[in-house]
Every structure is written in structure tokens, then in C-alpha cells.
Amino acid sequence: MVLGGWLLMWAPASSPTILVAFGLLFGLVLAWQAGLQLHRLWWRPRRLEKALRARGLRGSSYRFLTGDLAEESRRRKEAWARPLPLRCHDIAPRIEPFLHDAVVRPEQHYGKPCITWLGPTPEVHVTDPELAKVVMSNKFGHFEKIRFQALSKLLPQGLSYHEGEKWAKHRRILNPAFQLEKLKLMLPVFSACCEELISRWMGAIGSDGSYEVDCWPEMKSLTGDVISRTAFGSSYLEGRRIFELQGELFERVMKSVEKIFIPGYM
């Protein structure tokens, strides 16, 4: 509409043919963009759903534009609204309630693996360890990953992002670093980090012999400390700012993923 108004304002009044041509051009561009979006948001997801179900996979049906995002958000809010019992170790229904229901709950059991929808993109969830091993040990990187073109520049372009021959090449480079013998050399660092954490907890115990700990930030701190000392040779305190920025970036990306993508809005 803005483009049409601009054309009407600047085009000569004595040239109706030019106005008609511009109008037709604008209409063609608009129709072309509408066709692309309709293909991306409806035809392609429906075609993929049909192909996946023909392979014997079960799962939720595609909902236009949002997929399972709204239902997943609702389930997560319901799960997080209830406190988890202190001695309960069944954390899967709280962390991923939607996926847990899809895989485990009898009345909504889709099977293993199963399909859910991240917007117009189908996700095939592999929960069988042997099948996951086949995917992770794939030598050629043929398994495609979900792409978020509007957010891809914010994310690190590492092994988890690559596909095909580039993925296989980077995996071959990284494999030696994760050999068992090399991981054993890191055990003293792991032990030192854990001892420091436990000592800090023991020092915080009150006179009544108890101390309440929020484990989530403590485990993040421990993980960051281990990674810093083993990979970068520095303590977590020195690299705290880097990990804080990475955590903030991750939270912003996940919030953006949950929003409806409007072309040009990002």
C-alpha cells in the first residue's frame, strides 16, 4: 500500500499506462511473496507431514503457522506452576512436559521416534539410545538440522550447526579431544572444581546444621568452571562475563524462537 501511494504521488498524471504497469508489477510481486509464504507455511509442512507418516512415524498434526509452540508453552507454564516434591527424581515431565506426554503418556503416546512441530518445521524426536547412536556417529552428516535464518547470525557456527561434509570434517577434528584417555587426564580438574563447590557449601551451613541451595545456578557455575579450566586454562571467575553473555544470548534466542516469525520484523 505504501509503495502504491508513492507511485501515485510521483508518477505523471498524464501517464495512466505507466501507473497500470506499476500496479501490475506491484500485484505480481505481492502475489509471488504470498505464494512463497503459503508454500513455506502450509503446502511444504503438509507435504512433509504426509511423507513422515508414510514412513510409519506418528505425532501431532500440523497447526498453521505456530505448530506446537502454543501448546508446548501452555504445558510448560502448567508444569512450572506446581512445585516439584523434594524427593522426586522424575524431572522429565517438568523440564519437557509436552515431549514427555507425546512419548510416555498412554493417552497421547505417539511412539518412538515421534513428530512434533516447531512452527512450520517438523521435529523427529529420537529417544532410543541405539538409534541416537546411529545419528550421532553418522560419518557423512546427512541428518538435517533445524535452521532459523533470522537468528543464525547470532548463534555460534560450530559442529551443532554444520551439515554434510563440513560436519563430518569438523567431527573428525574434534574426535581425538574426546578420547577416553584424554578425558581421564581432566579428572583432577573435575575433582578440584567439585571439591571447591562442596567446601563452599559446607562453609555456608548455619548453626542449625542446614543450608538451602538453589542447584540450578550452582550447576551452571560448576559447568562453566570446569570448561574454563580444561579448555581455556582460566578459572570460572575470570571468564564469568563470557559465560553470562552466552547465557543471555541463549535466553534471547529461545524467546525469539517462540515468537511468530514475520518477514522483515526481526
Buried (B, 14 or more C-beta within 10 A) or exposed (E): EEEBEEBEEEBEEEEEEEBEEBBEEBEEEEEEEEEEEEEBBBEBBBEBBEEBEEEEBBBBEBBEBBBBBEBBEEBBEEBEEEEEEEEEEEEEBBEBBBBBBBBEEEEEEBEBBBBBBBBBBBBBBBBEEEEEEEEEEEEEBEBEEEEBEBBEEEBEEEBEBBBEEEBBEBBEEEEEEEEEEEEEEEEEBBEEBEEBBEEEEEEEEEEEEEEEEEEEEEEBBBEBBBBBBBEEEEBBEEBBEBBEEEEEEEEEEEEBBEEEBEEEEE
